[in-house]
Amino acid sequence: MSSALQRDKLSEKSDDAGRTYSIGNLAQEFDITTRTIRFYESLGLIKPERKGASRIYSVRDRARLVLILRGKNLGFSLDDIAEYIALYDTDPEQVTQTRHLLEKVEATIKDLDTKLIDIERTLTDLKDIRARCQVHLKRRN
């Protein structure tokens, strides 16, 4: 996730820095609903500029949305993602942020490894039951 924020930092300095997006643009680009984007905004994960009733999303908001969606896809909670984003804002060298991310990644890998072992054990059991059922049915036919 850190590299995406680094790209965000670079893009803010480039010609794209002034580029803006509507809520509809972002929803369509990421194949999510506008309601989802407003929910992330209500949690303070993204902070679009307001012009009247319209929301104007910056390159930074878009980059944060990328991080949110990537983090959720990897199994991180919204609290974890919010913590990560907050660390980015307070740690220009990204040391604390990177350590925090590493801890979360290691915990997630450990959890997934455990789940994988459980899934493999369950598959083995199910395949054994299937084989027994097939043998039983062959004997009865």
Secondary structure, DSSP 8 states (H G I E B T S, - for coil): -HHHHHHHHHHHHSGGGG-EE-HHHHHHHHT--HHHHHHHHHTTS---EEETTEEEEEHHHHHHHHHHHHHHHTT--HHHHHHHHHHHHH-TT-HHHHHHHHHHHHHHHHHHHHHHHHHHHHHHHHHHHHHHHHHHHHHH-
